[in-house]
Amino acid sequence: MERKMANRKLIRLSQLKSKLAAENLEEIDWVTFGVIVKKVTPQSANNGRTFSIWQLNDLRDLNQCVSLFLFGDVHKEHWKTDQGTV
């Protein structure tokens, strides 16, 4: 993990909103971790393609969730991922 995190900045999901407002994250090599705390049943878009929505949290503040929308190949590959997965 140390090798993977070398020269990267950890930003907790619960800090993401404030960091986006204060810093230009496009200029920083950063990572975040999240736990799937809620999954919505796969939905169909207007174009007929299926997608998933996950609610992610870093378990520091359960009121601060990030919605992750999965489309295309990412949806196909990961839609069965279990709630509680990091």
Secondary structure as GFF3:
##gff-version 3
##sequence-region A 1 86
A	DSSP	alpha_helix	2	5	.	.	.	ID=ss1
A	DSSP	beta_strand	9	10	.	.	.	ID=ss2
A	DSSP	three_ten_helix	13	15	.	.	.	ID=ss3
A	DSSP	alpha_helix	16	22	.	.	.	ID=ss4
A	DSSP	three_ten_helix	25	27	.	.	.	ID=ss5
A	DSSP	beta_strand	30	31	.	.	.	ID=ss6
A	DSSP	beta_strand	35	44	.	.	.	ID=ss7
A	DSSP	beta_strand	50	57	.	.	.	ID=ss8
A	DSSP	beta_strand	66	70	.	.	.	ID=ss9
A	DSSP	alpha_helix	72	78	.	.	.	ID=ss10
###
